[in-house]
């Protein structure tokens, strides 16, 4: 397979690999690094590329290895810490009246996205990887189990535990699950900005968050099925810059040089 042929694989699977890395690690920059490593490792071992549906499972298996190595020993968020960070202070501690409607909509979307991902990171690494793969990336259970290196029965247990913990936490709190729940994004926006839970990227009238369509920014109705709420989240970030960077590295021969140096060769 030539470099252009391999880049077609990168283009087809980039969103899924990055989404997995971000959701299980809750860090945009680290997710980019992990995504690059996954595709570089796949390129080095391209002689063993599987076909069809097995390709996604193969890349996810590399993603699991990279995540385990990268996140080994990393401090996990706890539900108590999440409550203290977002829900423990008086609301509106940071002025938000300077925001335009479009800026507020972007930041509220970012808060929803960040909170949902932070909840995932309160789970054990094994539980969150299983949940992200099956629920958010729609992987078939057999393929997810293979990628995780566990039995289908063990996957079922991890998924059950993950779903129960997420539902137990969000169902009585989140406005996106029930409109009468106490935690509402507009009232928590100032706290989130003050504590750095989401990045304050508003400078004057410029917002540098990822591009969102007007339809995506419209308030969505509550989703009483908490699992379905996660299934409806779009990809966390515009990946055009990462896609271009990976393409330039691949087609410039940089990856060939790294492949020659790799002990996997």
Sine and cosine of phi, psi and omega as CSV:
sin_phi,cos_phi,sin_psi,cos_psi,sin_omega,cos_omega
0.00,0.00,0.78,-0.62,0.03,-1.00
-0.99,0.15,0.10,-1.00,-0.08,-1.00
-0.89,0.45,-0.64,0.77,0.01,-1.00
-0.90,0.44,-0.62,0.79,0.04,-1.00
-0.90,0.44,-0.65,0.76,0.02,-1.00
-0.93,0.37,-0.56,0.83,0.00,-1.00
-0.91,0.42,-0.47,0.88,0.10,-1.00
-0.87,0.49,-0.58,0.81,0.07,-1.00
-0.91,0.41,-0.69,0.72,0.04,-1.00
-0.85,0.53,-0.75,0.66,-0.03,-1.00
-0.86,0.50,-0.66,0.75,-0.08,-1.00
-0.95,0.32,-0.56,0.83,-0.13,-0.99
-0.94,-0.34,0.01,1.00,-0.10,-1.00
-0.87,0.50,-0.73,0.68,-0.04,-1.00
-0.86,0.52,-0.71,0.70,-0.03,-1.00
-0.91,0.41,-0.69,0.72,-0.01,-1.00
-0.91,0.42,-0.68,0.73,0.00,-1.00
-0.93,0.37,-0.69,0.73,0.01,-1.00
-0.85,0.53,-0.69,0.73,0.04,-1.00
-0.88,0.48,-0.75,0.67,-0.05,-1.00
-0.89,0.46,-0.66,0.75,-0.02,-1.00
-0.94,0.34,-0.71,0.71,-0.07,-1.00
-0.90,0.43,-0.60,0.80,-0.04,-1.00
-0.99,0.11,-0.27,0.96,-0.04,-1.00
-0.90,-0.45,-0.28,0.96,0.08,-1.00
0.84,0.54,0.64,0.77,-0.04,-1.00
-0.49,-0.87,0.90,-0.44,-0.08,-1.00
-0.89,0.45,-0.75,0.67,-0.06,-1.00
-0.92,0.40,-0.69,0.73,0.02,-1.00
-0.91,0.42,-0.57,0.82,0.03,-1.00
-0.89,0.45,-0.62,0.78,0.06,-1.00
-0.90,0.43,-0.68,0.73,0.01,-1.00
-0.89,0.46,-0.70,0.72,-0.01,-1.00
-0.91,0.41,-0.64,0.77,0.01,-1.00
-0.88,0.47,-0.70,0.72,0.04,-1.00
-0.87,0.49,-0.67,0.74,-0.02,-1.00
-0.91,0.42,-0.62,0.78,0.02,-1.00
-0.86,0.51,-0.75,0.66,-0.05,-1.00
-0.95,0.31,-0.54,0.84,0.07,-1.00
-0.91,0.42,-0.69,0.72,0.04,-1.00
-0.90,0.44,-0.63,0.78,0.03,-1.00
-0.90,0.43,-0.62,0.78,0.01,-1.00
-0.91,0.41,-0.68,0.74,0.01,-1.00
-0.88,0.47,-0.60,0.80,-0.01,-1.00
-0.98,-0.20,0.47,0.88,-0.11,-0.99
-0.90,0.44,-0.33,0.94,0.05,-1.00
-0.91,0.42,-0.31,0.95,-0.01,-1.00
-0.97,-0.25,0.27,0.96,-0.04,-1.00
-0.84,0.54,0.79,-0.61,0.10,-1.00
-0.99,0.13,0.08,-1.00,-0.03,-1.00
-0.96,-0.29,0.33,-0.95,0.19,-0.98
0.83,0.56,-0.71,-0.71,-0.08,-1.00
-0.90,0.43,-0.40,0.92,-0.02,-1.00
-0.93,0.37,-0.36,0.93,0.00,-1.00
-0.88,0.48,-0.73,0.68,-0.01,-1.00
-0.88,0.48,-0.70,0.71,0.01,-1.00
-0.90,0.45,-0.59,0.81,0.01,-1.00
-0.91,0.40,-0.70,0.72,0.03,-1.00
-0.92,0.40,-0.62,0.79,0.04,-1.00
-0.91,0.42,-0.56,0.83,0.03,-1.00
-0.90,0.44,-0.65,0.76,0.09,-1.00
-0.91,0.41,-0.65,0.76,0.02,-1.00
-0.87,0.49,-0.62,0.78,0.04,-1.00
-0.90,0.44,-0.71,0.70,0.02,-1.00
-0.86,0.51,-0.73,0.68,-0.02,-1.00
-0.91,0.42,-0.65,0.76,0.01,-1.00
-0.91,0.42,-0.70,0.72,0.00,-1.00
-0.88,0.48,-0.64,0.77,0.00,-1.00
-0.95,0.31,-0.65,0.76,-0.06,-1.00
-0.96,0.27,-0.60,0.80,-0.11,-0.99
-0.99,-0.15,0.02,1.00,-0.01,-1.00
-0.86,0.51,0.86,-0.52,0.01,-1.00
1.00,0.09,-0.08,1.00,0.01,-1.00
-0.92,0.38,0.65,-0.76,0.02,-1.00
-0.91,0.41,0.74,-0.68,0.01,-1.00
-1.00,-0.02,0.60,-0.80,0.13,-0.99
-0.93,0.37,0.55,-0.83,0.09,-1.00
-0.92,-0.40,0.37,-0.93,0.03,-1.00
-0.89,0.47,-0.60,0.80,0.04,-1.00
-0.90,0.43,-0.68,0.73,0.03,-1.00
-0.89,0.46,-0.65,0.76,0.01,-1.00
-0.90,0.44,-0.66,0.75,0.05,-1.00
-0.89,0.46,-0.71,0.71,-0.02,-1.00
-0.90,0.43,-0.60,0.80,-0.07,-1.00
-0.96,0.29,-0.71,0.70,-0.12,-0.99
-0.99,-0.16,-0.54,0.84,-0.19,-0.98
-0.91,-0.41,0.04,1.00,-0.11,-0.99
-1.00,-0.03,-0.33,0.94,-0.06,-1.00
-0.99,-0.17,0.31,-0.95,0.15,-0.99
-0.86,0.52,0.50,-0.86,-0.03,-1.00
-0.97,0.26,0.32,-0.95,0.08,-1.00
0.84,0.54,0.67,0.74,0.02,-1.00
-0.97,0.23,-0.24,0.97,0.08,-1.00
-0.89,-0.46,0.77,-0.64,-0.02,-1.00
-0.84,0.55,0.78,-0.63,0.05,-1.00
-0.83,-0.56,0.10,1.00,-0.03,-1.00
-0.96,0.29,-0.23,0.97,0.04,-1.00
-0.97,0.23,-0.18,0.98,-0.07,-1.00
-0.98,0.19,0.62,-0.78,0.16,-0.99
-0.98,0.22,0.18,-0.98,0.01,-1.00
-0.87,0.49,-0.66,0.76,-0.03,-1.00
-0.93,0.36,-0.62,0.79,0.04,-1.00
-0.91,0.42,-0.68,0.74,0.02,-1.00
-0.89,0.45,-0.66,0.75,0.01,-1.00
-0.88,0.48,-0.67,0.74,0.02,-1.00
-0.89,0.45,-0.70,0.72,-0.03,-1.00
-0.94,0.35,-0.59,0.81,0.05,-1.00
-0.91,0.40,-0.62,0.78,0.06,-1.00
-0.90,0.44,-0.66,0.75,0.00,-1.00
-0.91,0.42,-0.59,0.81,0.03,-1.00
-0.92,0.40,-0.69,0.72,0.04,-1.00
-0.87,0.49,-0.74,0.68,0.01,-1.00
-0.86,0.50,-0.72,0.69,-0.03,-1.00
-0.92,0.40,-0.63,0.78,-0.01,-1.00
-0.92,0.39,-0.69,0.72,0.01,-1.00
-0.87,0.49,-0.65,0.76,0.00,-1.00
-0.95,0.33,-0.62,0.79,0.03,-1.00
-0.89,0.46,-0.61,0.79,0.05,-1.00
-0.87,0.49,-0.68,0.73,0.05,-1.00
-0.85,0.53,-0.61,0.79,-0.07,-1.00
-0.98,0.20,0.03,1.00,0.18,-0.98
-0.99,0.12,-0.21,0.98,0.03,-1.00
-0.99,0.11,0.28,-0.96,0.14,-0.99
-0.91,0.41,0.37,-0.93,-0.05,-1.00
-0.87,0.50,-0.66,0.75,0.01,-1.00
-0.90,0.44,-0.66,0.75,0.00,-1.00
-0.92,0.40,-0.69,0.73,-0.06,-1.00
-0.95,0.32,-0.57,0.82,0.04,-1.00
-0.90,0.44,-0.66,0.75,0.03,-1.00
-0.89,0.45,-0.70,0.71,-0.03,-1.00
-0.90,0.43,-0.72,0.70,-0.02,-1.00
-0.89,0.46,-0.70,0.71,-0.04,-1.00
-0.89,0.46,-0.77,0.63,-0.14,-0.99
-0.99,0.13,-0.71,0.70,-0.10,-1.00
-0.99,0.14,-0.73,0.68,-0.12,-0.99
-1.00,-0.01,-0.53,0.85,0.00,-1.00
-0.98,-0.22,-0.02,1.00,0.09,-1.00
0.85,0.53,0.59,0.81,0.06,-1.00
-0.96,0.27,0.57,-0.82,0.08,-1.00
-0.92,0.38,0.63,-0.78,-0.05,-1.00
-0.79,0.61,-0.65,0.76,-0.02,-1.00
-0.90,0.43,-0.65,0.76,0.02,-1.00
-0.94,0.35,-0.65,0.76,0.02,-1.00
-0.89,0.45,-0.68,0.73,0.02,-1.00
-0.88,0.48,-0.66,0.75,0.02,-1.00
-0.90,0.44,-0.70,0.72,0.00,-1.00
-0.89,0.46,-0.61,0.80,-0.02,-1.00
-0.99,0.13,-0.22,0.98,-0.01,-1.00
0.95,0.30,0.53,0.85,-0.01,-1.00
-0.78,-0.63,0.16,-0.99,0.03,-1.00
-0.99,0.16,0.38,-0.92,0.09,-1.00
-0.83,0.56,-0.56,0.83,0.03,-1.00
-0.92,0.40,-0.66,0.75,0.03,-1.00
-0.91,0.40,-0.60,0.80,0.06,-1.00
-0.88,0.48,-0.68,0.73,0.00,-1.00
-0.87,0.49,-0.63,0.77,0.02,-1.00
-0.91,0.41,-0.70,0.71,0.00,-1.00
-0.88,0.47,-0.68,0.73,0.00,-1.00
-0.90,0.43,-0.68,0.74,0.00,-1.00
-0.88,0.48,-0.71,0.71,0.01,-1.00
-0.91,0.42,-0.68,0.73,-0.02,-1.00
-0.89,0.47,-0.74,0.68,-0.03,-1.00
-0.89,0.45,-0.66,0.75,-0.01,-1.00
-0.89,0.46,-0.70,0.71,-0.02,-1.00
-0.91,0.42,-0.66,0.75,-0.01,-1.00
-0.92,0.39,-0.72,0.69,-0.01,-1.00
-0.90,0.44,-0.70,0.72,-0.01,-1.00
-0.86,0.50,-0.54,0.84,-0.04,-1.00
-0.99,0.13,-0.74,0.67,-0.14,-0.99
-0.99,0.13,-0.56,0.83,-0.12,-0.99
-0.82,0.57,-0.67,0.74,0.01,-1.00
-1.00,0.00,0.02,1.00,-0.12,-0.99
-0.90,-0.44,-0.74,0.67,-0.30,-0.95
-1.00,0.09,0.75,-0.66,0.03,-1.00
-0.91,0.42,-0.41,0.91,-0.02,-1.00
-0.97,0.25,-0.22,0.98,0.08,-1.00
-1.00,-0.10,-0.67,0.74,0.02,-1.00
-0.54,-0.84,0.76,-0.65,-0.09,-1.00
-0.90,0.43,-0.30,0.95,0.00,-1.00
-1.00,-0.03,-0.04,1.00,0.01,-1.00
-0.93,0.37,0.46,-0.89,-0.17,-0.99
-0.97,0.24,-0.43,0.90,-0.09,-1.00
-1.00,-0.01,0.93,-0.38,-0.05,-1.00
-0.84,-0.55,0.76,-0.65,-0.10,-1.00
-0.82,0.57,-0.71,0.71,-0.04,-1.00
-0.85,0.53,-0.59,0.81,-0.02,-1.00
-0.99,0.17,-0.23,0.97,-0.01,-1.00
-0.97,-0.24,-0.05,1.00,-0.10,-0.99
-0.88,0.48,-0.70,0.71,0.00,-1.00
-0.88,0.48,-0.67,0.74,0.03,-1.00
-0.88,0.47,-0.70,0.71,-0.04,-1.00
-0.89,0.46,-0.63,0.78,0.02,-1.00
-0.93,0.35,-0.69,0.73,-0.04,-1.00
-0.89,0.46,-0.66,0.75,-0.08,-1.00
-1.00,0.01,0.04,1.00,0.03,-1.00
0.96,0.27,0.28,0.96,0.02,-1.00
-0.91,0.41,-0.59,0.80,0.22,-0.98
-0.82,-0.58,0.46,-0.89,-0.07,-1.00
-0.98,0.18,0.72,-0.69,0.08,-1.00
-0.99,0.14,0.99,-0.10,-0.07,-1.00
-0.97,-0.26,0.24,0.97,0.01,-1.00
-1.00,0.08,0.85,-0.53,0.03,-1.00
-0.75,-0.67,0.96,-0.28,-0.12,-0.99
0.91,0.42,-0.89,-0.46,0.02,-1.00
-0.95,-0.32,0.14,0.99,-0.07,-1.00
-0.99,-0.16,0.75,-0.67,0.09,-1.00
-0.87,-0.50,0.79,-0.62,-0.08,-1.00
-0.95,-0.30,0.37,0.93,0.11,-0.99
-0.93,0.38,0.23,-0.97,-0.02,-1.00
-0.86,0.52,0.48,-0.88,-0.04,-1.00
-0.93,0.37,0.72,-0.69,0.03,-1.00
-0.78,-0.62,0.61,-0.79,0.05,-1.00
-0.96,0.27,0.42,-0.91,0.05,-1.00
-0.82,0.57,-0.58,0.81,0.00,-1.00
-0.90,0.43,-0.61,0.79,-0.04,-1.00
-0.93,0.36,-0.43,0.90,-0.07,-1.00
-1.00,0.04,-0.14,0.99,0.02,-1.00
-0.94,0.35,0.63,-0.78,0.04,-1.00
-0.84,0.54,0.70,-0.71,0.00,-1.00
-0.98,-0.18,0.53,-0.85,0.01,-1.00
-0.93,0.38,0.40,-0.92,0.03,-1.00
-0.85,0.53,0.55,-0.84,0.03,-1.00
-0.88,-0.47,0.97,-0.24,-0.11,-0.99
-0.93,0.36,-0.39,0.92,0.09,-1.00
-1.00,0.08,0.96,-0.28,-0.10,-1.00
-0.88,0.47,-0.61,0.79,0.01,-1.00
-0.89,0.46,-0.65,0.76,0.02,-1.00
-0.90,0.44,-0.51,0.86,0.05,-1.00
-0.86,0.51,-0.65,0.76,0.03,-1.00
-0.95,0.32,-0.57,0.82,0.00,-1.00
-0.92,0.40,-0.40,0.92,-0.04,-1.00
-1.00,0.03,-0.17,0.99,0.02,-1.00
-0.92,0.38,0.76,-0.65,0.07,-1.00
-0.97,0.24,0.07,-1.00,0.06,-1.00
-0.83,0.56,0.59,-0.81,-0.15,-0.99
-0.96,0.29,-0.28,0.96,-0.11,-0.99
-0.37,-0.93,0.51,-0.86,0.14,-0.99
-0.94,0.33,0.81,-0.58,-0.14,-0.99
-0.96,-0.28,0.32,0.95,-0.04,-1.00
-0.86,0.50,-0.68,0.73,-0.01,-1.00
-0.91,0.42,-0.69,0.72,0.01,-1.00
-0.91,0.42,-0.65,0.76,0.01,-1.00
-0.87,0.50,-0.70,0.71,0.00,-1.00
-0.91,0.42,-0.64,0.77,-0.01,-1.00
-0.91,0.42,-0.70,0.72,0.01,-1.00
-0.90,0.43,-0.64,0.77,0.01,-1.00
-0.90,0.45,-0.70,0.72,0.00,-1.00
-0.90,0.44,-0.67,0.74,0.01,-1.00
-0.89,0.46,-0.69,0.73,-0.06,-1.00
-0.93,0.38,-0.77,0.64,-0.11,-0.99
-0.97,0.23,-0.30,0.95,0.04,-1.00
-0.98,0.17,-0.18,0.98,-0.04,-1.00
1.00,-0.05,0.01,1.00,-0.01,-1.00
-0.87,0.49,-0.63,0.77,-0.03,-1.00
-0.95,0.32,-0.50,0.87,0.07,-1.00
-0.90,0.44,-0.65,0.76,0.02,-1.00
-0.90,0.43,-0.66,0.75,0.03,-1.00
-0.92,0.39,-0.58,0.81,0.02,-1.00
-0.89,0.45,-0.62,0.78,0.02,-1.00
-0.91,0.41,-0.54,0.84,-0.02,-1.00
-0.99,0.13,-0.28,0.96,-0.13,-0.99
-0.97,0.26,0.64,-0.77,0.08,-1.00
-0.94,0.33,-0.21,0.98,0.02,-1.00
-0.96,0.28,-0.34,0.94,-0.10,-0.99
-0.87,0.50,0.00,0.00,0.00,0.00
